[in-house]
Amino acid sequence: MNYQHMVRMAVIPCVVAALPVLALETTGETRIAKWKYDRQAAFLLMFDDSEPSHLKYVIPELEKRDLMGTFFIVPGAPWYDKNAWETKVPLTRMELGNHTLHHSGATNSVVAEAEIAGCQEVLHRIYPDRKNPRLIVFAYPGGSPWTLSAAEKAAMLKQNHFITRPPPAGHFGGVDLKTGTALVQVLDRALTNGSMEHLSFHGVGGDWLSVSLPDFTQLLDAMVANRDKLWVTDPVSLHKYESERDQAKVQVLEQQPGGLRLALHGLKDPLYDEALTLITPVPADWKKCSVTQGDQVATVSAVQGSIQYEALPDGPDIVIKPVR
């Protein structure tokens, strides 16, 4: 959000005799949703090695269903299609992550940094409009020696503003999970537990360590069938949301017949800029509300006495007013 030209909005009490002054017990307590959009579960799809089958099958199948995935690219690999990955894929909803330049491993920090920096350069070139520094997801290349000490790894992650993806062990399609039914069971587990689950893949319908295309599309179709229950996202957005959610606090600044004013306090870290989903109870006659935070304005409908909206932690005050 750009707040440089924001004009803060004061809540002006309305003189309406029929409306009582709002009390905290009337409006209730604002809830921060466990998952974005107050979805039942969160789900990640991740793909390693920028394989040709990702371009041929995976991305078209995801786009067909309006789903997204995160692809860990290896720009120095002989099979890497520079035009596709750096020109066409960024126009889709897909996200890209760092999987090193050559997927060749590293036995010391000098080699590791060169491998990481080579891929980082490509990612910054692909996304010139994204802020830098920013959080980027990193996946260690499997099957290659990576013998840095724990302290060296920690320093590398911190220096590059990396987060690591969830541990892939036991979650690889085509390796650990070989059928569509097994893949869908991971999705079902997320929905049953209200949790985050994830799946990673190498090849799909071809290439190496592959899962069949019918098994893969069985999973995607199950995701579509549960679209309204799932937050399908990427590792960086998930990490930021969880980190902000666990630290955020909502403060009621003002309650008047004409509206509410809230503050959403968070991490106070510019790298963490994911909007959180808030659910605020409102009086029964507030059928629609305007929600303003800085220069962001939305009109939302109340459902069962509450409104749901997005707000940025540590941003301007949130102003909620009934739309008459």
Secondary structure, DSSP 8 states (H G I E B T S, - for coil): ---TT-----------TTS----HHHH---EE-SSGGG-SEEEEEEEETT-HHIIIIIHHHHHHTT---EEEE-TTSTT--HHIIIIIGGGSS-EEEE--SSS--BSSHHHHHHHHHHHHHHHHHH-TTS-SS--EEE---TTS-B---HHHHHHHHHHTTEEE----TT-EETTTB-SHHHHHHHHHHHHHHT-EEEEEES-BSSSSS-B-HHHHHHHHHHHHHTGGGEEEE-HHHHHHHHHHHHH-EEEEEEEETTEEEEEEE----TT----EEEEEE--TT--EEEEEETTEEEEEE-BTTEEEEEE-TTSS-EEEEE--
